Amino acid sequence: MSKRVMTGYVVSNKADKTIVVRCETMVQHPLYKKYIRRRKKFMAHDPHNSCRTGDKVQIIESRPLSKRKRWSLKNLLEKAA
């Protein structure tokens, strides 16, 4: 079974070895057929505290690491300006 990979932006890095990533997905409205942006925040494990707010990152599904942390940092795609 392959693990899910999501791309998003870091919105918080205040906790130790943890980042909060906001991921956007486009879903089609069932009646009007217009595409809508849906946003969701995920807590991810950042073992080296390498990410800063605004960075674009890829996260991958992992085993539960804490109460709300079920994702890990896969790679840093681009640094914030």
N, C-alpha and C positions, 0 to 999 in steps of 0.2 A: 504494500500500500504506500503510495507516494504522499509526502507531506505537503500541505498547502503552503504556498509562498505568496506574500502580499507586499505591495510597494506603498509607501506613504511618507509623510513628513513628521519629524520629531516635534512634538508640541511641549514636552517637558522632559528634563533630565535631572530634576532635583533630588530624586532618591538615589541611593548608592547602588550602582550596577543595574539600574533599571531605567528604561526610557518609556515614554508614552508616545505611541505612533498613531496618527490619524490617517486612516485609509479611506479613499473614496471609491465607490463603485457606481456604475451607471445602470439603472434598472428601468425597464419600460413600464409605464403606467398601464394597468390592465384594461382600462376603458378608453382613455384618450390616446394611447399609443405614443405618448411623448416620453422622451428619456429624461429621467430625474437623477440628480446626484444624491447618493446616500453616503453619509459619513459615519464611521465607527472608530472608536479609540481602543487600542490594544496596548497592554503592558508587555514589554519585551525585555529579555535579559541582555544586558550589555556588559560583559565580563571585564572589559578594560576601561570602562567609562570614556569611550572614544567619541561618542556622539554629542552634538550640541543642538540647541533648539534651532529649527529651520532646516536641518540636514535632511536630504532625501535618502531613505534607507529601504532595504529589503529585509523582511522578517520571515522566519520559517516556523512552522508549528513544532512544538516540542512537548516533552512530558511536563506535568504540572510542577512548577518551581516554587510557587507560593499560592496564596489564596486566589489571586487574580492574574498571576503571571503564567501564561501557557505558550508563549512565543519566545524565540531567541533571535538575536541580530544575525542575519546572514552575511550581508555586506553593506558598506557605505557607498551609495551611488554618487552623490555629489554633496560638497560642503556648502553651508549657508554663506551668502555673500557678506 
